[in-house]
Amino acid sequence: MDQPPPYQPEFVPMKGNKYMRLEDTHGAPKFQHTVVLGQPQPVVPHPRDHIIWSLCSLVYGNPFCLGMLAVYFSVKSRDRKMVGDLEGARKHGKTACCFNTVTLTLAILGLLFFITYGIIIYQVAH
């Protein structure tokens, strides 16, 4: 590959002041250094939106349309996070988590009910 030609100093426009090297009394070059100290910023975790869990609740178990509500609040949480409203995102994410928990609990209880009902019907039939 061809490399661009090196620029000569007279062709490169320079703006601002020229920097000079400060010399020590012994003739050694002396450089100025700048140290920037900053306060450490507290680490704030991003709020969780539980979008994957909400989609699984919607697809695999959606009693009383609670999975759809979980997806709705997950999307609202993600939108709030993108705008920068972390407190609103946290609130909507917590609501989505509650709907997901209720959906999962009802789906498991419904599954256990149907398994138990099937076993009882099987025992009665034989």
N, CA, C and O atoms as a MOPAC input file, in Angstrom:
PM7 MOZYME 1SCF
protein

 N      0.83300 1    -1.18700 1     0.00000 1
 C      0.00000 1     0.00000 1     0.00000 1
 C      0.87200 1     1.24100 1     0.00000 1
 O      1.92900 1     1.29500 1     0.62800 1
 N      0.39500 1     2.22200 1    -0.71900 1
 C      1.12300 1     3.48400 1    -0.76900 1
 C      0.78800 1     4.30900 1     0.45900 1
 O     -0.36300 1     4.39900 1     0.88400 1
 N      1.81700 1     4.90100 1     1.00700 1
 C      1.61900 1     5.77300 1     2.15100 1
 C      1.55400 1     7.20500 1     1.66600 1
 O      2.18900 1     7.55500 1     0.67200 1
 N      0.78800 1     8.04400 1     2.36100 1
 C      0.72800 1     9.44200 1     1.93300 1
 C      2.08800 1    10.10500 1     2.10400 1
 O      2.87000 1     9.69400 1     2.96200 1
 N      2.37600 1    11.10900 1     1.31200 1
 C      3.68800 1    11.77200 1     1.43300 1
 C      3.78800 1    12.49400 1     2.76700 1
 O      2.79900 1    13.03200 1     3.26500 1
 N      4.97000 1    12.50500 1     3.33800 1
 C      5.12600 1    13.22400 1     4.60900 1
 C      4.98200 1    14.72400 1     4.38200 1
 O      5.45200 1    15.26500 1     3.38100 1
 N      4.33600 1    15.37200 1     5.31500 1
 C      4.11400 1    16.80100 1     5.21000 1
 C      5.33400 1    17.55500 1     5.71800 1
 O      5.92500 1    17.19500 1     6.73600 1
 N      5.68700 1    18.57200 1     5.01800 1
 C      6.78500 1    19.42900 1     5.44000 1
 C      6.25100 1    20.44700 1     6.44300 1
 O      5.10500 1    20.87600 1     6.31000 1
 N      7.02200 1    20.84200 1     7.41900 1
 C      6.52900 1    21.78300 1     8.43700 1
 C      6.02400 1    23.09500 1     7.86800 1
 O      5.11300 1    23.69800 1     8.43500 1
 N      6.58900 1    23.55000 1     6.76600 1
 C      6.13700 1    24.84100 1     6.23000 1
 C      4.78000 1    24.73700 1     5.54700 1
 O      4.14600 1    25.76200 1     5.29800 1
 N      4.31200 1    23.51300 1     5.23100 1
 C      3.01800 1    23.34800 1     4.59100 1
 C      1.88900 1    23.06300 1     5.58100 1
 O      0.72000 1    23.09300 1     5.19700 1
 N      2.20800 1    22.79200 1     6.82300 1
 C      1.20200 1    22.50600 1     7.83400 1
 C      0.88500 1    23.80700 1     8.56600 1
 O      1.75200 1    24.37100 1     9.23400 1
 N     -0.35800 1    24.28800 1     8.44400 1
 C     -0.68100 1    25.55400 1     9.12000 1
 C     -0.71200 1    25.35100 1    10.63400 1
 O     -1.27800 1    24.37700 1    11.13000 1
 N     -0.11700 1    26.25000 1    11.33000 1
 C     -0.09300 1    26.20100 1    12.79300 1
 C     -0.84200 1    27.41400 1    13.31300 1
 O     -0.64000 1    28.53200 1    12.83700 1
 N     -1.69800 1    27.19100 1    14.28200 1
 C     -2.43100 1    28.28500 1    14.89700 1
 C     -2.08100 1    28.32000 1    16.37000 1
 O     -1.72800 1    27.30000 1    16.96200 1
 N     -2.17700 1    29.46600 1    16.93700 1
 C     -1.93500 1    29.58800 1    18.36100 1
 C     -0.49900 1    29.98500 1    18.65800 1
 O      0.24900 1    30.39700 1    17.77200 1
 N     -0.13800 1    29.85300 1    19.91200 1
 C      1.19700 1    30.23600 1    20.35300 1
 C      2.18600 1    29.13400 1    20.06200 1
 O      1.83300 1    27.95600 1    20.00800 1
 N      3.40400 1    29.52300 1    19.88000 1
 C      4.45700 1    28.52900 1    19.74700 1
 C      4.89300 1    28.13500 1    21.15200 1
 O      4.97100 1    28.96800 1    22.05500 1
 N      5.17000 1    26.86300 1    21.30900 1
 C      5.58400 1    26.36700 1    22.61000 1
 C      7.10100 1    26.35000 1    22.66500 1
 O      7.77400 1    25.89000 1    21.74200 1
 N      7.61500 1    26.86000 1    23.76400 1
 C      9.06300 1    26.86300 1    23.91700 1
 C      9.42300 1    25.97900 1    25.09200 1
 O      8.67500 1    25.84200 1    26.05900 1
 N     10.58500 1    25.39300 1    24.97000 1
 C     11.08600 1    24.56700 1    26.04900 1
 C     11.76900 1    25.46200 1    27.07800 1
 O     12.59300 1    26.31200 1    26.73900 1
 N     11.41000 1    25.25300 1    28.32900 1
 C     12.06900 1    26.01800 1    29.39200 1
 C     13.40900 1    25.36500 1    29.69200 1
 O     13.51900 1    24.14000 1    29.72300 1
 N     14.38700 1    26.15800 1    29.90300 1
 C     15.71000 1    25.61400 1    30.17900 1
 C     16.05300 1    25.81500 1    31.64100 1
 O     15.79500 1    26.86600 1    32.22700 1
 N     16.63700 1    24.78600 1    32.20900 1
 C     17.11300 1    24.85000 1    33.58600 1
 C     18.37600 1    25.69900 1    33.60100 1
 O     18.97100 1    25.95800 1    32.55500 1
 N     18.77300 1    26.12100 1    34.76900 1
 C     19.98900 1    26.92500 1    34.86500 1
 C     21.21900 1    26.12300 1    34.47300 1
 O     22.23900 1    26.70300 1    34.10200 1
 N     21.14100 1    24.79100 1    34.54900 1
 C     22.28500 1    23.95500 1    34.19600 1
 C     22.28500 1    23.61100 1    32.70900 1
 O     23.20100 1    22.93200 1    32.24600 1
 N     21.30400 1    24.05000 1    31.96100 1
 C     21.26900 1    23.79500 1    30.53000 1
 C     20.42500 1    22.58800 1    30.14700 1
 O     20.26600 1    22.31700 1    28.95700 1
 N     19.87100 1    21.84200 1    31.12500 1
 C     19.04100 1    20.67800 1    30.80300 1
 C     17.63000 1    21.16000 1    30.47200 1
 O     17.12500 1    22.08800 1    31.10400 1
 N     17.00300 1    20.54000 1    29.49900 1
 C     15.63500 1    20.97800 1    29.17100 1
 C     14.67400 1    20.65900 1    30.30600 1
 O     14.75600 1    19.60800 1    30.94200 1
 N     13.77900 1    21.57500 1    30.53700 1
 C     12.80800 1    21.41800 1    31.60900 1
 C     11.41800 1    21.49000 1    30.98500 1
 O     11.12000 1    22.43100 1    30.25000 1
 N     10.57800 1    20.51900 1    31.26600 1
 C      9.24900 1    20.45700 1    30.68100 1
 C      8.20300 1    20.76000 1    31.73900 1
 O      8.38600 1    20.46300 1    32.91900 1
 N      7.10700 1    21.35400 1    31.29700 1
 C      6.00300 1    21.60200 1    32.20400 1
 C      5.04100 1    20.42000 1    32.11900 1
 O      4.74500 1    19.93600 1    31.02600 1
 N      4.56100 1    19.96100 1    33.25400 1
 C      3.61300 1    18.85700 1    33.30400 1
 C      2.33500 1    19.33100 1    33.96900 1
 O      2.35900 1    20.16900 1    34.87000 1
 N      1.23800 1    18.79300 1    33.52100 1
 C     -0.06100 1    19.10800 1    34.10400 1
 C     -0.66100 1    17.82700 1    34.65400 1
 O     -0.72800 1    16.81400 1    33.95700 1
 N     -1.09100 1    17.87300 1    35.89200 1
 C     -1.73300 1    16.72700 1    36.52800 1
 C     -3.18000 1    17.10500 1    36.79400 1
 O     -3.46400 1    18.12700 1    37.41800 1
 N     -4.09100 1    16.26800 1    36.31500 1
 C     -5.51400 1    16.52000 1    36.51000 1
 C     -6.04200 1    15.47300 1    37.47900 1
 O     -5.98200 1    14.27200 1    37.21900 1
 N     -6.55400 1    15.95300 1    38.59000 1
 C     -7.13000 1    15.05600 1    39.57800 1
 C     -8.64100 1    15.19700 1    39.51600 1
 O     -9.17000 1    16.30900 1    39.54100 1
 N     -9.32400 1    14.08600 1    39.43600 1
 C    -10.77900 1    14.11900 1    39.38100 1
 C    -11.37300 1    13.31500 1    40.52000 1
 O    -10.76100 1    12.38400 1    41.04400 1
 N    -12.55400 1    13.69500 1    40.87700 1
 C    -13.26400 1    12.94900 1    41.90700 1
 C    -13.83400 1    11.68100 1    41.27400 1
 O    -14.39700 1    11.73800 1    40.18000 1
 N    -13.69700 1    10.54800 1    41.94100 1
 C    -14.28500 1     9.33000 1    41.37000 1
 C    -15.80500 1     9.42800 1    41.36700 1
 O    -16.42100 1     9.79800 1    42.36600 1
 N    -16.39100 1     9.09300 1    40.23800 1
 C    -17.84200 1     9.13800 1    40.10600 1
 C    -18.44000 1     7.85200 1    40.66500 1
 O    -17.90100 1     6.77100 1    40.43100 1
 N    -19.53600 1     7.95000 1    41.39400 1
 C    -20.14800 1     6.72400 1    41.91600 1
 C    -20.70700 1     5.89100 1    40.76100 1
 O    -21.26800 1     6.41700 1    39.80000 1
 N    -20.53600 1     4.59800 1    40.88700 1
 C    -21.00800 1     3.68600 1    39.86000 1
 C    -22.47800 1     3.39300 1    40.12300 1
 O    -22.82600 1     2.78700 1    41.13700 1
 N    -23.34000 1     3.82600 1    39.20400 1
 C    -24.76700 1     3.59700 1    39.33000 1
 C    -25.13100 1     2.52400 1    38.31600 1
 O    -24.96200 1     2.73500 1    37.11500 1
 N    -25.62500 1     1.38200 1    38.77100 1
 C    -25.97100 1     0.34000 1    37.80300 1
 C    -27.16100 1     0.76800 1    36.95700 1
 O    -28.08400 1     1.42600 1    37.43700 1
 N    -27.11700 1     0.38000 1    35.69400 1
 C    -28.23600 1     0.69000 1    34.81200 1
 C    -29.44600 1    -0.12800 1    35.23600 1
 O    -29.31000 1    -1.29100 1    35.61400 1
 N    -30.61900 1     0.47000 1    35.17800 1
 C    -31.82300 1    -0.27800 1    35.55500 1
 C    -32.08600 1    -1.39400 1    34.55800 1
 O    -31.83300 1    -1.25000 1    33.36200 1
 N    -32.59200 1    -2.49800 1    35.06100 1
 C    -32.87600 1    -3.64600 1    34.21100 1
 C    -34.28200 1    -3.51900 1    33.66500 1
 O    -35.19800 1    -3.08900 1    34.36600 1
 N    -34.44700 1    -3.90100 1    32.39500 1
 C    -35.76700 1    -3.79900 1    31.78700 1
 C    -36.45600 1    -5.15500 1    31.66100 1
 O    -37.65400 1    -5.18600 1    31.38100 1
 N    -35.77500 1    -6.25600 1    31.85000 1
 C    -36.34100 1    -7.61500 1    31.84300 1
 C    -37.07800 1    -7.92700 1    30.54700 1
 O    -38.11700 1    -8.58700 1    30.57100 1
 N    -36.55200 1    -7.46000 1    29.41500 1
 C    -37.26300 1    -7.61700 1    28.15300 1
 C    -37.29100 1    -9.08200 1    27.69800 1
 O    -38.30100 1    -9.53400 1    27.15800 1
 N    -36.21500 1    -9.82100 1    27.90500 1
 C    -36.17600 1   -11.22500 1    27.47900 1
 C    -37.15300 1   -12.04800 1    28.31100 1
 O    -37.89600 1   -12.86800 1    27.77200 1
 N    -37.15200 1   -11.83000 1    29.61200 1
 C    -38.07400 1   -12.54700 1    30.49300 1
 C    -39.52200 1   -12.21300 1    30.12700 1
 O    -40.39500 1   -13.08100 1    30.15000 1
 N    -39.76300 1   -10.94600 1    29.78900 1
 C    -41.11800 1   -10.54300 1    29.41600 1
 C    -41.55900 1   -11.19700 1    28.11300 1
 O    -42.70900 1   -11.62000 1    27.98700 1
 N    -40.66100 1   -11.28000 1    27.15400 1
 C    -41.00900 1   -11.94300 1    25.89700 1
 C    -41.27300 1   -13.42900 1    26.10700 1
 O    -42.18000 1   -13.98900 1    25.49100 1
 N    -40.49300 1   -14.06900 1    26.96600 1
 C    -40.74000 1   -15.48500 1    27.27600 1
 C    -42.07200 1   -15.65200 1    28.00400 1
 O    -42.79600 1   -16.61900 1    27.76500 1
 N    -42.39100 1   -14.71900 1    28.88400 1
 C    -43.68900 1   -14.77000 1    29.56800 1
 C    -44.83100 1   -14.59600 1    28.58200 1
 O    -45.88000 1   -15.22500 1    28.72700 1
 N    -44.63800 1   -13.75300 1    27.58900 1
 C    -45.67000 1   -13.52300 1    26.59200 1
 C    -45.86900 1   -14.74700 1    25.70400 1
 O    -47.00200 1   -15.11000 1    25.38900 1
 N    -44.77500 1   -15.38100 1    25.30200 1
 C    -44.86100 1   -16.48500 1    24.34700 1
 C    -45.23700 1   -17.79300 1    25.03200 1
 O    -46.11100 1   -18.51000 1    24.54400 1
 N    -44.60400 1   -18.11400 1    26.14200 1
 C    -44.75800 1   -19.44300 1    26.73600 1
 C    -45.84700 1   -19.53800 1    27.79600 1
 O    -46.36200 1   -20.62900 1    28.04200 1
 N    -46.20000 1   -18.46300 1    28.41000 1
 C    -47.25000 1   -18.52000 1    29.42400 1
 C    -47.81300 1   -17.13100 1    29.59700 1
 O    -47.12100 1   -16.23200 1    30.07500 1
 N    -49.05800 1   -16.94400 1    29.21400 1
 C    -49.62400 1   -15.60100 1    29.23100 1
 C    -50.99200 1   -15.61900 1    29.91200 1
 O    -51.99100 1   -15.25700 1    29.29000 1
 N    -51.05500 1   -16.03700 1    31.18300 1
 C    -52.37400 1   -16.06000 1    31.82800 1
 C    -52.87000 1   -14.64600 1    32.08300 1
 O    -52.13000 1   -13.79600 1    32.57800 1
 N    -54.12500 1   -14.40500 1    31.74300 1
 C    -54.79300 1   -13.11600 1    31.96300 1
 C    -54.05500 1   -11.95400 1    31.29400 1
 O    -54.15000 1   -10.81500 1    31.75100 1
 N    -53.33200 1   -12.23300 1    30.23000 1
 C    -52.57800 1   -11.21400 1    29.46500 1
 C    -51.53200 1   -10.49100 1    30.32400 1
 O    -51.17100 1    -9.35000 1    30.03300 1
 N    -51.05900 1   -11.13600 1    31.35500 1
 C    -50.04000 1   -10.50000 1    32.20400 1
 C    -48.69000 1   -10.43800 1    31.49800 1
 O    -47.89800 1    -9.53000 1    31.75200 1
 N    -48.42400 1   -11.39900 1    30.61300 1
 C    -47.17800 1   -11.36400 1    29.84300 1
 C    -47.13400 1   -10.16400 1    28.91300 1
 O    -46.07400 1    -9.57500 1    28.70000 1
 N    -48.28400 1    -9.80200 1    28.35800 1
 C    -48.34600 1    -8.63400 1    27.48800 1
 C    -48.09400 1    -7.35700 1    28.28600 1
 O    -47.42100 1    -6.44400 1    27.80700 1
 N    -48.62600 1    -7.29500 1    29.48200 1
 C    -48.36500 1    -6.12600 1    30.33500 1
 C    -46.88400 1    -6.05500 1    30.71800 1
 O    -46.30500 1    -4.97200 1    30.80000 1
 N    -46.28300 1    -7.22100 1    30.94900 1
 C    -44.85700 1    -7.23900 1    31.27900 1
 C    -44.02600 1    -6.71900 1    30.10600 1
 O    -43.07500 1    -5.96400 1    30.30500 1
 N    -44.38300 1    -7.11900 1    28.88600 1
 C    -43.66700 1    -6.61900 1    27.70500 1
 C    -43.86700 1    -5.11100 1    27.57400 1
 O    -42.92200 1    -4.38600 1    27.26100 1
 N    -45.07400 1    -4.64100 1    27.80700 1
 C    -45.36900 1    -3.20500 1    27.72000 1
 C    -44.47500 1    -2.40500 1    28.67900 1
 O    -43.86600 1    -1.41300 1    28.27900 1
 N    -44.39800 1    -2.83900 1    29.94100 1
 C    -43.59700 1    -2.10200 1    30.90900 1
 C    -42.10100 1    -2.27300 1    30.65700 1
 O    -41.31400 1    -1.38500 1    30.98700 1
 N    -41.69900 1    -3.40200 1    30.07600 1
 C    -40.29000 1    -3.57400 1    29.71400 1
 C    -39.88900 1    -2.60700 1    28.61100 1
 O    -38.81000 1    -2.01600 1    28.65800 1
 N    -40.74500 1    -2.44700 1    27.63300 1
 C    -40.45300 1    -1.50600 1    26.54800 1
 C    -40.45400 1    -0.07400 1    27.07100 1
 O    -39.61300 1     0.73100 1    26.67200 1
 N    -41.39700 1     0.25300 1    27.96900 1
 C    -41.39700 1     1.59200 1    28.57000 1
 C    -40.12300 1     1.82200 1    29.38000 1
 O    -39.57800 1     2.92600 1    29.37900 1
 N    -39.64800 1     0.79300 1    30.06500 1
 C    -38.41800 1     0.91200 1    30.82900 1
 C    -37.22600 1     1.15200 1    29.91000 1
 O    -36.36500 1     1.98100 1    30.20500 1
 N    -37.17900 1     0.42800 1    28.80300 1
 C    -36.09200 1     0.60400 1    27.85100 1
 C    -36.14000 1     2.00500 1    27.23000 1
 O    -35.09700 1     2.62700 1    27.02900 1
 N    -37.32900 1     2.49700 1    26.92900 1
 C    -37.46400 1     3.84500 1    26.37600 1
 C    -36.99800 1     4.89700 1    27.38100 1
 O    -36.29300 1     5.83800 1    27.01300 1
 N    -37.38300 1     4.74400 1    28.62800 1
 C    -36.96100 1     5.69000 1    29.66100 1
 C    -35.44100 1     5.67500 1    29.81900 1
 O    -34.81800 1     6.71600 1    30.02400 1
 N    -34.85500 1     4.48300 1    29.72100 1
 C    -33.40300 1     4.37500 1    29.86000 1
 C    -32.69800 1     5.06500 1    28.69800 1
 O    -31.66200 1     5.70000 1    28.89600 1
 N    -33.24100 1     4.94900 1    27.49300 1
 C    -32.62900 1     5.58600 1    26.32900 1
 C    -32.72500 1     7.11300 1    26.40300 1
 O    -31.84100 1     7.81700 1    25.91600 1
 N    -33.79200 1     7.61700 1    27.00700 1
 C    -33.96200 1     9.06200 1    27.14900 1
 C    -33.04300 1     9.61100 1    28.23700 1
 O    -32.64200 1    10.77400 1    28.19500 1
 N    -32.71200 1     8.76600 1    29.21000 1
 C    -31.85000 1     9.20100 1    30.30800 1
 C    -32.56700 1     9.30800 1    31.63800 1
 O    -31.96200 1     9.70000 1    32.63600 1
 N    -33.83800 1     8.96700 1    31.67000 1
 C    -34.61000 1     9.00000 1    32.90900 1
 C    -34.41800 1     7.66300 1    33.62000 1
 O    -35.22100 1     6.74400 1    33.46000 1
 N    -33.34500 1     7.56500 1    34.40700 1
 C    -33.01500 1     6.29100 1    35.04500 1
 C    -34.00100 1     5.92200 1    36.14100 1
 O    -34.26600 1     4.74000 1    36.36000 1
 N    -34.54700 1     6.91400 1    36.83100 1
 C    -35.50400 1     6.60200 1    37.89600 1
 C    -36.80600 1     6.07100 1    37.30400 1
 O    -37.37100 1     5.11100 1    37.82700 1
 N    -37.28400 1     6.67300 1    36.23400 1
 C    -38.48100 1     6.16600 1    35.56100 1
 C    -38.24800 1     4.78000 1    34.97600 1
 O    -39.13100 1     3.92300 1    35.02300 1
 N    -37.05800 1     4.56300 1    34.42400 1
 C    -36.72400 1     3.24700 1    33.87600 1
 C    -36.69300 1     2.19800 1    34.98000 1
 O    -37.15200 1     1.07200 1    34.79400 1
 N    -36.15400 1     2.57400 1    36.11800 1
 C    -36.10700 1     1.63500 1    37.25100 1
 C    -37.51800 1     1.28600 1    37.73200 1
 O    -37.79700 1     0.13400 1    38.06500 1
 N    -38.39900 1     2.28000 1    37.76400 1
 C    -39.77400 1     2.05300 1    38.21200 1
 C    -40.51700 1     1.12900 1    37.24800 1
 O    -41.18700 1     0.19100 1    37.68200 1
 N    -40.40400 1     1.38700 1    35.95100 1
 C    -41.08400 1     0.54600 1    34.96800 1
 C    -40.46600 1    -0.85100 1    34.91500 1
 O    -41.17500 1    -1.83600 1    34.70600 1
 N    -39.15600 1    -0.93900 1    35.10100 1
 C    -38.50700 1    -2.24900 1    35.13100 1
 C    -38.95700 1    -3.07900 1    36.32200 1
 O    -39.12900 1    -4.29400 1    36.21700 1
 N    -39.14500 1    -2.41500 1    37.45500 1
 C    -39.62800 1    -3.13100 1    38.64100 1
 C    -41.05800 1    -3.62000 1    38.43100 1
 O    -41.40900 1    -4.72200 1    38.85300 1
 N    -41.88200 1    -2.80200 1    37.78000 1
 C    -43.25800 1    -3.21200 1    37.47900 1
 C    -43.26600 1    -4.40000 1    36.52100 1
 O    -44.04800 1    -5.33500 1    36.69500 1
 N    -42.39500 1    -4.36300 1    35.51000 1
 C    -42.29500 1    -5.48400 1    34.57600 1
 C    -41.83700 1    -6.74600 1    35.29200 1
 O    -42.31900 1    -7.83700 1    34.98600 1
 N    -40.91900 1    -6.61500 1    36.23300 1
 C    -40.45300 1    -7.77100 1    37.00500 1
 C    -41.59400 1    -8.35300 1    37.83600 1
 O    -41.71400 1    -9.57400 1    37.94300 1
 N    -42.42600 1    -7.50700 1    38.42300 1
 C    -43.57000 1    -7.99900 1    39.20800 1
 C    -44.55100 1    -8.75400 1    38.31600 1
 O    -45.02200 1    -9.83300 1    38.67700 1
 N    -44.86000 1    -8.18400 1    37.14400 1
 C    -45.77000 1    -8.87900 1    36.22900 1
 C    -45.17100 1   -10.20400 1    35.75400 1
 O    -45.89000 1   -11.19400 1    35.61500 1
 N    -43.87500 1   -10.22900 1    35.50600 1
 C    -43.22600 1   -11.47300 1    35.09400 1
 C    -43.27300 1   -12.52000 1    36.20000 1
 O    -43.48800 1   -13.70200 1    35.92900 1
 N    -43.07300 1   -12.09600 1    37.43400 1
 C    -43.11100 1   -13.03200 1    38.55600 1
 C    -44.50800 1   -13.62000 1    38.72600 1
 O    -44.65300 1   -14.82500 1    38.93100 1
 N    -45.53000 1   -12.78000 1    38.64100 1
 C    -46.91100 1   -13.26200 1    38.76800 1
 C    -47.24700 1   -14.19100 1    37.60700 1
 O    -47.88800 1   -15.22400 1    37.80300 1
 N    -46.81700 1   -13.83000 1    36.40300 1
 C    -47.06800 1   -14.67100 1    35.22600 1
 C    -46.40900 1   -16.03100 1    35.37900 1
 O    -47.03000 1   -17.05700 1    35.10100 1
 N    -45.16200 1   -16.04600 1    35.81700 1
 C    -44.44700 1   -17.31300 1    35.99900 1
 C    -45.10400 1   -18.15700 1    37.08000 1
 O    -45.24700 1   -19.37000 1    36.92200 1
 N    -45.50400 1   -17.52700 1    38.17500 1
 C    -46.15400 1   -18.26400 1    39.25900 1
 C    -47.48000 1   -18.86800 1    38.79400 1
 O    -47.76000 1   -20.03300 1    39.07300 1
 N    -48.29100 1   -18.09000 1    38.09400 1
 C    -49.56600 1   -18.61800 1    37.60300 1
 C    -49.36500 1   -19.71200 1    36.55400 1
 O    -50.12700 1   -20.67800 1    36.51500 1
 N    -48.35700 1   -19.56800 1    35.71500 1
 C    -48.08400 1   -20.59500 1    34.70200 1
 C    -47.65100 1   -21.90200 1    35.36600 1
 O    -48.08200 1   -22.97600 1    34.94800 1
 N    -46.81800 1   -21.82400 1    36.38000 1
 C    -46.37100 1   -23.04100 1    37.08200 1
 C    -47.53800 1   -23.67400 1    37.83200 1
 O    -47.71100 1   -24.89200 1    37.79500 1
 N    -48.34100 1   -22.85400 1    38.51200 1
 C    -49.49400 1   -23.40400 1    39.22500 1
 C    -50.49800 1   -24.03200 1    38.25800 1
 O    -51.06500 1   -25.08400 1    38.55400 1
 N    -50.72100 1   -23.39700 1    37.10700 1
 C    -51.61500 1   -23.97600 1    36.10100 1
 C    -51.08200 1   -25.28600 1    35.56200 1
 O    -51.84200 1   -26.23600 1    35.37200 1
 N    -49.78000 1   -25.34900 1    35.31400 1
 C    -49.17300 1   -26.59300 1    34.84300 1
 C    -49.30400 1   -27.69800 1    35.88200 1
 O    -49.62900 1   -28.83600 1    35.54300 1
 N    -49.05300 1   -27.36900 1    37.14700 1
 C    -49.20600 1   -28.36700 1    38.21800 1
 C    -50.66200 1   -28.80500 1    38.35500 1
 O    -50.93000 1   -29.97800 1    38.61600 1
 N    -51.59600 1   -27.88500 1    38.18500 1
 C    -53.01200 1   -28.23000 1    38.25800 1
 C    -53.38400 1   -29.21900 1    37.15600 1
 O    -54.05500 1   -30.21700 1    37.41900 1
 N    -52.94900 1   -28.94500 1    35.91300 1
 C    -53.27800 1   -29.85000 1    34.81200 1
 C    -52.60000 1   -31.20400 1    34.95800 1
 O    -53.19000 1   -32.22200 1    34.59400 1
 N    -51.38600 1   -31.24500 1    35.47500 1
 C    -50.71300 1   -32.53400 1    35.70400 1
 C    -51.46100 1   -33.32100 1    36.77300 1
 O    -51.71000 1   -34.51600 1    36.61200 1
 N    -51.82100 1   -32.64300 1    37.87200 1
 C    -52.55700 1   -33.32200 1    38.94200 1
 C    -53.93100 1   -33.78600 1    38.45000 1
 O    -54.35500 1   -34.90100 1    38.75500 1
 N    -54.61300 1   -32.94800 1    37.70500 1
 C    -55.91800 1   -33.30800 1    37.14300 1
 C    -55.79300 1   -34.50100 1    36.20300 1
 O    -56.64700 1   -35.38800 1    36.21900 1
 N    -54.74700 1   -34.53700 1    35.38800 1
 C    -54.51600 1   -35.66000 1    34.48300 1
 C    -54.24700 1   -36.94600 1    35.23000 1
 O    -54.73000 1   -38.00800 1    34.83700 1
 N    -53.48100 1   -36.86200 1    36.30000 1
 C    -53.18300 1   -38.06300 1    37.10700 1
 C    -54.46800 1   -38.57600 1    37.76900 1
 O    -54.70500 1   -39.78300 1    37.80300 1
 N    -55.29400 1   -37.67000 1    38.29200 1
 C    -56.53500 1   -38.09000 1    38.93300 1
 C    -57.46900 1   -38.73800 1    37.92100 1
 O    -58.05000 1   -39.78600 1    38.20500 1
 N    -57.62300 1   -38.14500 1    36.76200 1
 C    -58.47300 1   -38.72400 1    35.71400 1
 C    -57.94300 1   -40.09400 1    35.29100 1
 O    -58.72400 1   -41.01600 1    35.05700 1
 N    -56.64300 1   -40.22700 1    35.19500 1
 C    -56.03900 1   -41.51500 1    34.80100 1
 C    -56.32000 1   -42.57500 1    35.87600 1
 O    -56.64100 1   -43.71800 1    35.55000 1
 N    -56.19800 1   -42.19600 1    37.15800 1
 C    -56.45700 1   -43.15500 1    38.24000 1
 C    -57.92300 1   -43.57500 1    38.27300 1
 O    -58.21700 1   -44.74500 1    38.51800 1
 N    -58.83500 1   -42.65900 1    38.03600 1
 C    -60.25100 1   -42.95200 1    38.06100 1
 C    -60.62000 1   -43.85900 1    36.87700 1
 O    -61.44600 1   -44.76100 1    37.01800 1
 N    -60.01100 1   -43.62100 1    35.72200 1
 C    -60.34100 1   -44.38700 1    34.52700 1
 C    -59.85300 1   -45.82900 1    34.62700 1
 O    -60.44900 1   -46.70900 1    34.00600 1
 N    -58.81800 1   -46.09800 1    35.36400 1
 C    -58.28300 1   -47.47100 1    35.47000 1
 C    -58.59600 1   -48.02300 1    36.79100 1
 O    -58.23700 1   -49.16300 1    37.08500 1

